[in-house]
Amino acid sequence: MAQRLVLRRLLSLTVRTLPLQGQRVLSGPLAPRAPLVPHGKAFGTSASCRSTFNVQDGSDFQDRVVNNPKPVVVDFHAQWCGPCKILGPRLEKMVAKQEGKVLMAKVDIDDHTDLAIEYEVSAVPTVLAMKNGDVVDKFVGIKDEDQLEAFLKKLIGA
């Protein structure tokens, strides 16, 4: 009985899409109960997605951060880091508010140890402010929204 309730709850959380031509629609007790969403219209791109990106490797960092004409905030973080999980979304939100004047690169130190060593990251979260390939400011730890706003305004010169 408990397994059925769990299964129903899981199925009710899934997003159904309208069937493609020739596909059958599930019906009955196992059919998902979420409202129909037109195929391909379920997701959009927000401003934070356009201004924030994950660094893939060293050459990606060089291309998208060091050689970028715009100022870039670099968030060195780790999956296991509690403070990183608090700061990351807060910083993304503040960068998105800048409407493209500044970009944000996210660097997982476990995946990119070489970059962490190169930029002397000894604790996470560490956030660097880079302009024209040079580190112009830096902080370690959590900051509140007012402090982040001041950090970003100093970077973009506003």
NORUR-V288280 format. One record per helix or strand. SS is the DSSP state (H for helix, E for strand). FROM is the first residue (numbers start at 0). TO is the last residue. If there is no record, write none. Layout:
ss:SS from:FROM to:TO
ss:SS from:FROM to:TO
//
This chain:
ss:H from:1 to:12
ss:E from:15 to:16
ss:E from:35 to:36
ss:H from:46 to:50
ss:E from:51 to:53
ss:H from:57 to:65
ss:E from:70 to:76
ss:H from:81 to:96
ss:E from:101 to:107
ss:H from:112 to:117
ss:E from:125 to:130
ss:E from:133 to:139
ss:H from:144 to:155
//
